[in-house]
């Protein structure tokens, strides 16, 4: 092959002499190496029109785009020279096909030729192809040397091992193509120059063939792809929606297509059951219940970004695919019923009780929203058609009113209806009875203090007779008292037989059963860091990974409920922190830099907590300085410096620490209850659950879950270490009784281990 006019020595001299005044020494070396690699690989520099694409050059060479643009007038000539040299190599004889050689052979000067001359020419041997003989293709070429410094990037690794085995891009392409493994030489060139990285299943298969050719460990090149956490595509999933394909792609192995149909079905079934939905009995019941839509929609809280009210009574539920469908299935409440609901909310949420009324306890916004959803489900079941799959009561919408809630027959139907659907009673029925029990309590109950509600009572076949209506209108206090006694009796009966359907510990049981639950859960954050993409090439993906890391780390350090963590405000360094009084007015906390402590501090007023009246707070705010451990401060600084702004984009900054990835389909950067839960759940799906088919994930047996479970992890960890419910309560801002009742998974073997540790000291001393 004839040598190009341009040599690597000439490139080196040019960079040393002509670029000394415009670029630093490290930048000149990077440019020189990049140009030399292009020349060796016969690859053209990236152009945008007639000018060099400095952004792509900057990514491949590891130099800031602005620095290259400032020296573009000095750089353009040498890039053009490399392009001309590559173009000259492309027409070299050794790279031509036989047909091109025939076409470029010397043509005769005259058209007519004698028959004898023609036959003589035919008898002459064909002219020998000019240039050196092509290099023979060997399946496993011998390396020229066996020791090397391990490169960090994929392009560097490819170039190194090609040189070790005497390959060029062209020869590697021919070697792979001879076995039908590659069909695009320019793709290989872009891999070698860092302009492109393998993303499809087919590309990763070609990369595996290169590993085999050079006898490298399996997955050697794949480990050097800058965004290893990114999903590959091209799995060929037919008959599956595009949305589900995107979700499944993260969890399918690269060799999915090469496996048998039985193995493919097994993998898809496992991913759907374990990672996408979770395999608990409650989630299976939940999936079936969500297919039966029933609810009455009230105007209260319609402006809030909560999930639509549906047949599902679990706040931690994935509704992405069903939101639009369920929203259209909700029945609007009649005007009179909606007016009664608004009066109830004013009574329970107003700062001061209205004149003439008394009350016991106040609902905050979250509690009020939850009660609205629960009552909407109850009225929805009463209004549903008995012939439908819901098998409701068939009450006319105009007959629905709050006064009907004081009749025991209505509640007995509702309780038995729920028991038939689920198969047993749960704490849900107790809670619902308790809500209306408070409304009918003497002196402070809203229903009891509002006898005019009885004016809308109508007879309902099988539930309320004409006589019942007449008696209730005559003596409203007596009707309320009758229900009050009935409800207290029913609560005791249900509490005796109620079963736990949704075990909150089940998704994280492998974590809780380990010796160090927090240490086990911490592995997920380490997996996020391990798979962190290259920020220079994938800025949005890197920002999302940092956000996932901080979600879990702050959750483990603070032990906050979902709402407090989701609504946590942020004050960057150098700014005046928000006053405590202003935070109390907004009922939110803030992450700010403390000059006194020289650390990131979280301050949350007591009124922002669900249990603000708990003895844990004593009317004092929650204040905690985050520890600078395991790279936490570096991540926080990087997130606030650049990652958070990349996630927000052009949207309005909500002022919260955690923000969504703003896209065309979601222009709001603030999280709500459902989207925040999904962000946590997605992090667990991608980084936490061990996938035996891909090797991703770090915890075997883990299931998808939301942010509330981290409180269980913290409380259980301290219980295992200390055996103290009181110390466990400190980690989650609650009381020892609540820890013992809800959060601490104190297994019998843990209790025995703590006791044995004390008793064993006697034998150790002996």
N, C-alpha and C positions, 0 to 999 in steps of 0.2 A: 504494500500500500504506500503510495507516495506520501511523503511527509508534508504536513501543512506548513505554510509560510510562517504561521504564528506558533511559538513554542512557549512552554511554561516558564522558561527563563526570561523570555521577553515580557511576559505578563508580570513576573516578579519585579523586573527592573522598572517597568512602567509604574507599578504601584508604589515602589520605593521612591522614585524620583518625582512623579507628577502628582501624587496624592499626599505628599508629606505635609503640605500647608492646609489641607482641607479636612483630613481625617486623622484620628489618633492611630497609634501604632497597632493596637489590637484590632481596630476597625480595618486598617489596611491589610493586615494579615488575613482577616476573615474574607475580605473581598478577593484577595489574591487566591485563597484556597477555593472559594466558590467558582471563580473563573477558570481555574485550572481543572477543577472537577468537570465543569461543562465541556471543556476541550477534550478531556480524556474520554468522557462518556458520549461525545458527539451529540450533545444536547444543546438546543437553542436557548438563549436567555428569554425570559418572559417579556413579551412586548404588549403594550397597549396602544394600538395604532402604530405610529412610527417611533414612539418613545418607549423606553424601558418601563416596565411596571415595578416601580420601586417598592411598593408594598409587598409583593411576592418575593422580591429579592431580599428585603429586610427580614422576612420570616425565615427564608431558607438559610441566610447567612448569619442570622442572629444579631442584626443591627437595626437600630431605630430607623423607621422610614424617613423621619424628618432629617436625620443626619445624611442619609443618601440623597435626598432631594436637594439639600443645600450644596452638595458636591456633584450634582448631575452633569454640569457642563464638562467637568474633568473626567467623569466616569463614562459618559456616553461613547467616546471614541473607542475605548478598549472593549466595551460590550459589543459595539458594531464589528470590531475586528474579530472577536470570537465568533460572531454569527457568520461572517464571511468564511472563516476557517472551517466551521462545521458544514457550511453549504458546499465548499470545495470537497470535503471528505465524502459527502453524500453522493457525489457523482464519480467517485473513484471506481476503477474497474472492478475491484474485489467485491464491491457492494452491488454491482449490476446483475441483473438476471440474464440468462442466456439469450432471451428474446431481445433485450436491450443491446447486447453485444452484436447481434446480427444486424439490428437496425443501424448501429453506428459504424458498421464495417464500411470500408472505402467502396464507393459505388463506381461502376464503369463510366468512362467519359462519353462513350457513344452508345446509342441504343442498339444499332445493328451489330451482330457478331456472327462470324462464320460458324457453320455447324461443327466443323472440326475443332475450332477454338472453344466452342461451348462444351463439347465432349471432353476436351483436354482439361478444361477448368473443372468439369465434374469429377474427373479422375483424380484431381489433386486433393490431398487431405485437407480437412477444414482447418482454417487458421487457428492457431493456439490462442486461448484466452490470455490476454495481457495481464500483467500483475502477478503477485505471488499466489501460490496455490492456497485455497481456503483452508483454514485450520480444521482438522478433523474433529467431529463431535464425539465426545466421550461421556458416558453416563456419569461416571464418578471421577472427575479430574483430580490428580494428585496436587496437594498444596505445595506452594513454593517455600513456605516457612510455617512453623507450627506454634510459635509463640507470638502473642500480640497484646497490646493494651486494649482492654474492652471498651468499645465506643458506647456512647449514651443514646444516640438517636438511630432511627431506622435507616436513614440515608447514609450515615457514616458506617453503619454495620454492613449494609449492602456493598458499598464501595470497597470497604476493607476486604471482605471475603471474595469479591470478584477479583481484586488484585492478587490476593493470595493464590487463587486458582487460575490466574492468567486469562480471565474472562473479560470481555467488553460487554456493553449492553446488547450490542448486535449479536454477539456469539451466544450470550445467555438466552436471548430471545429465540435464536435458532435451535438451541439445545432443548428448550422447553417446548417449542412449537413442534419439534420432531415427534414428541409424544402426545401432541394435542393438548398441552397444558396452558398455552398462552396464545393470544392472537392479537396483541397490541404492543408493539415495541415502544411506542411513545409513553404508554403507561409505566413501563419499567423505567424509562428515562426520568419520568416525573417522580417516581419513588426514590430514585437515586439522587435527585437534586433537592428533595424535600418539598417539592411543589404539590405533591399529592400523597395521600396515605390510603392503604387498603381499607375498605369499609364493607364491601359485599362479601357474601359467602364464597363466591367464585374467586375473588381476589385473594382471600385468605387461603384458599386451596392452592393457588399458584405460589404463594409465599411458602406454604408447607413443602411444595415440590423443590423450591430453591434450597430450603433447609436440608432436604433429603439429598440433593445433588452435592452439597458441600459437607454432608455428614455432620450436621450441627444438631444439638438437642431439639426435640420437638417443642414448638412454641418459642424458639429462640428469638425470631424476628418479631413475633406478635407482641412479646413483652416490651418491645421498644416503640410500639405505636403510641403517639403522644396522648391520645384520648382512649385508653383501654376500657373505660367504663361506658363508652358509647355503644349503642346497639348496632349490630350488623343487620343488613337487610338482604333480601334475595332468597329467603328460605322457601319460597314457592308454596305458601299456604293458600290453598284454593278453598273457596266456599266459606271464607272467614272475612268479616268486615274489616275495612281499613283501620278502624279504631282499635279493634282487638288485635290485629296484626302488629300494630305499633307497640301495644302493651306486651304481647307475647315475645316480640323480637329480643327484648332485653334478656330473656331467660331461656333461650334455645341455644344448644351447642352449635359450634361452627360446622360440624360434620352432620348436621341434622338431615340434609338432603341425601347423604350417602348411606343413611341407616335404613333398615327395613321398615315396611309400613307398620308392622306391629310395634317396633320400637318408637317410631314417630308418634303413634297414637298413645303409647304409654307416657312419653315425655309431655305431650300436650295435656293429657289428663292430669298428670302430676302438677304441672305448672298452674293449670286452672284451679285445681283443688286446693293446693297448699299456698301458692304465692298470690294469685290474683284474688281469690275469695277467702281463703282460710278454711280449715276443715272441721270446725267445731259444729256440734249439733245445733247450737243457737243460730249460727250463720246459715245453716241449711233451712231451718225454720224461717228465718228472716227472709231469705230469698223467695220462698214460697209466699209468705205473707205480703211481700211487696207487690206481688202480681195482682192482689186484690185491693183495689183502690177505693177508699172511702174516707171522707172528711167533709167538714163544713168550714168554709173559709171565712174568717172574720177580717174586718178592715184594720184592726189593731196590728201593729208591727209589720204591715205590708211593705213599708219603706226599708225595713231592716233586711240585710242580706243573709237571711237564714235559709236553710233548706226548706222546701215546701212541705206543708203538713200532709202526711200520708198515713198509710196503715202501719207504719213502722214505729215502734215505741222506743227504739234505741237511738241515742244521739250520735253514736259512732257508726255511721253507715255510709257506704259508698253509693252516691246517687248520681254520678256523672252521666250515666247512660239513660237515666229515667227522669231527670228533672223536668224536661220539656213535656214529656208525656203525662207525668203525674200532675203537673201544674194545671193542665187542661182538664183533668178529671175531677178537680175539686169543685164542690158545689158552693156557691156563694150563700152566706147566711141571710135570712130574711132581715129586712130593715129593723123590725122590732127586736129580734134576737140580737142583732149586732149592737143595737143601742143599749141593751141590757149588759152585754159584755163590756162595752166602754164604760158604763157606770160602775161596774165591778172593779175595773182597772183603776179608775179614778179614786175609788174608795181605798184600794190596797196600795197605791203607789204615791198618793199625794203626800206632800211634806206635812201638812196639817190636816187633821180630820175635819170633814165638813160639819157645820153646826148641826147639832141634833143627833149626831152619830157617835158611836164609840167603836174602837177597834183594838185588836191585840196582834201586833206584828205588822210589818210593812214588807211588801215585795219589792225587790230591786228589779232592774230591767230584765236581767237574764231569767230570774224566777218567774216574772210576769209573762214573759214570752213562752216559757215552758208550759205554764198553766194554760195559756191560750191554746197551745198545740194539743195538750191532753184533752181539754174539754171539746175541742173541735173534733177529735177522734170519737169521743163518746157520742156527741150529737150526730156525727156521720154514721155511726153504726145504727143508731135509732132510726135514721132517715133512709137507710139502704133498703133496697127491695128484697123481700124474703126469697124471691125466686132467683136472685143473682148468686154468684159464688160467695159473696160476703154473707148472705143469709141473714140480713138485718131484720129490723122490726117492722119497717114499712110505715113509719110515722110520717104524716104530711109535714112538709117544711113549715107551713104556717102554724102548725100545732107545737113546734119546738119552742120551749121557753125555759128559763131558769127555775120557774116555780115547780115544774114537774120533777125536779131533783129532790124534792122533799117527800116523795112517795116511795115507800119501801119496795113496792112491786116493780118500779122502774129499775131500781138498783139490783134487785134479784135477777131480773132478766139480763141486765148488762153483765153482771158477774158470772152468771152461768153461761152466757154467750162467749165470754172470753175464755172460760174454762174449757168449753167444747172446742174452741179453735186451737188452743195451746196444748190441751190434755191435762193440765193441772193449774193450780192457783200459784201466783207469784206475789212478790212485794208490790208490784204495780197496782194490783187491786186494793191493797192496803193503803197505798199513797193516795189513790183517787178518792177512796172513802174518807180519808183524813182531811183532804182539801174541803169537801163539802161539809164534813163534820164541823170544821171551823166556821163555815159560813152560816150554820144553823145554831151556833152556840148562843146561849142567852146573853144579852147585853151587848156583845161585841160582834156577833155574826151579821154579815151584810144581808143575807137572804132574810134572816129573822127580823132585821130592822127595816125591811122594805116590803111591807104587806101588800103594796099595790102590785107586786109581781103576780099575785093570784088573779088579777083581772084578766090576764091572758090565758088562763087555764082552760083547756078544752078536754072533753072526754076522749080517751084513746082506747080502742078495743083491746081487751086483755090486760091493760095496765092501769087505766084510770077510769073509773065510772062516773056517772053524773052525780051520784051520792058523794063520792070522794071529793069532787070539785066543790060541791055545796058546803060540805063540812069544813074544808080547808078555807074557804072564803069567810065562813062565819067565825072561825077561831084559828087565825094564822099561827099564833104562838103554840097552840096545842099541836098543830100539824108538824111544826118544826121540832117540837119536843119529842113527838112520837118517832120521827126519823132519827133524831139524835140518839135516842136509846137503841133503836134498831141498828144504826151504824156502828155504835160501840160494840154491840154484841157480834155483829158480822166481822168486825176487825179481829176480835179475839178468835173467832172460829177459823178465819182464813190464816191468821198467823200460826195456828197450830198445825196446819197441813201445807202451808206454802213451801214451795221448792225453789231452789236457785236454778234458773234456766241459763242465764248468761254468767258464766264463771269468769270474772275479770282477770284471774290469774292464769287461765289456761294458755293464752297466746304466748306468755312470757315464762311459762313454767320451767323450761330449760335454764333460764337465767336465774330464777329464784332458787332452784335446786343446787346451783353451784356454790362452792365455798365462799366466793366473793362476787355477789350479784353485780355490784357496780363495776368491778374489774371485768366481768364477762360482758356486760353491756358496752363497756368502753371499747371493746374490740371492733364494734361497728364504726366508731369514729376513726380508728386506725385504718380500717378498710377504705373509708372515704379518702383519707390522705394517700393511701397506696395507689388508688385508681384516679387520683386528681389529674385532670387533663392539663396540657400545656396552655398556660394563660395567654401567651402571645398568639397562638394559632386559634384557640377556642375560648375567647374571652367570656362568652355567655355561659358555656358549659362549666368553665372554671368557677364563675360566680355562683352558679347553682350548687356546685359541689361544696364551696365554702359555706354557703347558707345552710346546707344540710348538716355540715360539721358543727356549725354554731347552734343549730336547733337542738341537737342532742347534747352538746357540751353544756349549754346554758340550762337546758332542762335538768341535767344531772347535778349541776352545781346549785341550782336555785330550788328545785322541787316545787315549782309553781303549778297551779292549775292552768288549763289550756288558755282561758281567757286572759289571765294576768300575763302570761308569756306572750300571747299573740298581740296584746295591746301595749306592750312595753315600748315606751318612747325612747328616743336616743338624743343625746346632746354631745356632738363631737368635741374633741379637744379644742381648747381655746375659746369656747363659747360659754356664756353665763348659764349655769344650770337652771332649770325651771324651779320656781319656788314651791315649797311643800304645800302651801295653801292652794296654789293653782293646780297642783297634781290632785289634791283632795277634791277640788271642784270637778275635775275631769274623771276622777276615780281611776287613775292610771298610774303606773310606776314609770321610772326613767332610768336608763343606763347612762351614766356620766363619768367623766374623769375626775378623780379626787386628787387635788394637789397635796392635800395633807397626808393621804395614805399612799400617794404615788401609784395608784391602781384604778382599775375600772370598778365603779361602785354602782350597785343597784339599790334604788330607794323607791319603796312602794308604800303609800299611805295605807293605814289599816282599813279605811272605808272602801278600798278597792278590792278587798278580799270577800269571798262568799261568806266566810265565817268571821266577819269583822268584829263581832261581839265576843269572840272566843277569849278565854283567859290567856291564850298564848300572846296576844298583842297587848292587852292592857292599855288600849287607846294610843299605843305608840306605833310609829311606822316601822316597816320591815326594812332593814338596812344590811347589806352584805357586800364586802369587797371581794371580787372574783380573784382566785389565785392565778398567778402567772405560771401555770404548769402545762407541760406537754404542748407548747406552742399556742396556747389559747390567746395570749395578747397579740401575737403576730397575726393570727387569723382575724381578730377583731379589727386591728389597724388596717389590714389589707381590705377587709370587707367595707369598712367605712370610707377608705381612701378611694376605691375604684369599683369594687364588685357591686356594691349596693346601687351605685348610679347606673351601672350597666343593666341591672335588672329593671330599674324603674324606666329607663329610656326617656321618652318625651312626656310621660304621664305626670300627673301631679304627685308630689311627694307627700305621702300620708303622715310622715313624721315618726312612724314606728320603726323599731330596729329591724324587724323582719318584714320584707316586702316580697310581693309576687313577681314573677317574670312577666312583664307586660308584653302582650302580643296583640295581633290584630283582633283576635277573638276575645281578649280580656284586657281592656284599656285601664282598668282600675288596679292600682298597685297594692291596695290594702287587702289583708286577709280577713275572711270571715270564719265563723265556726267550722263550716264544712270544708273550705279550701285549706285551712290550716291543718285540720285533721288529715286531709289527703296528702299534704306535703310531707307530714311525718310518716304516714303509712307508706308512701312511695319510697322514702329513704330506707325504711326497713325492708321493703321488697327488694330493692336493688343492692343493698350493701349488707343487710343483716341476716336474712334467711339463707342458710347454706343450700346451694343447688348442686346435687351430686352429678348432674349432667354437664355443667359448665365449670364447676369448681369455684364459682363466685359465692360470696357470702361467708360469714364466719361462725354462725351459731346454728348447730344442728337442732332441728325440732322447733325452732322459733316460728311464730305465725304473725301475719300482719296485725298491727295494733296502732293505737293512737298515742298522743302525748301524755294522756292521763296515767298510763301504765308506768311511766318513769317514777311516779310517786311510790308505787308498789315496790319498785326496785330499790329505791333509797331506804324506805322503811324496813324492808326485809333485810337489807345489808346490815343496817345498824343493829337490828335484832339478833342477827347471827353473830355479830362481833361482841355485843354487850349484854344481850338478853333483857334490855331495858326498853319498855314501851315509851317511857318518858323521853329518853334520848332520841328514840326514833321519831317522836312527834316533833322534835325541834327541826328535823330535816325537811318536814313538809308543812310547817306552820299550822299545826293542829294539836289536838289534845291526845293524851295517852288512850282515852276511851275510844276515840275515833280511829286511832291506829289499830287497836286491838280488834275493832269491829269491821273495818273496811280495808286497810292498807297492808297490814303486816302479815305475810305468809310465814307464820312461825310453825314450822313442821315439827312433829314429835321428835324426830331424830336430832333436830337442832337443839331442842330443849335438853335432850339427854346428853348431847355432846358438851354443852356448857356445864351441866352438873358434873359430868365425868371429868372435865378439865380441873374442877376444884377438888374433887375427891382424889384424883391421881397425884396431886401434890403430896399427899401423905406417903404414898409409896415411893415417890421420887426422893423425898427427904430421908426415907429409911435406906 
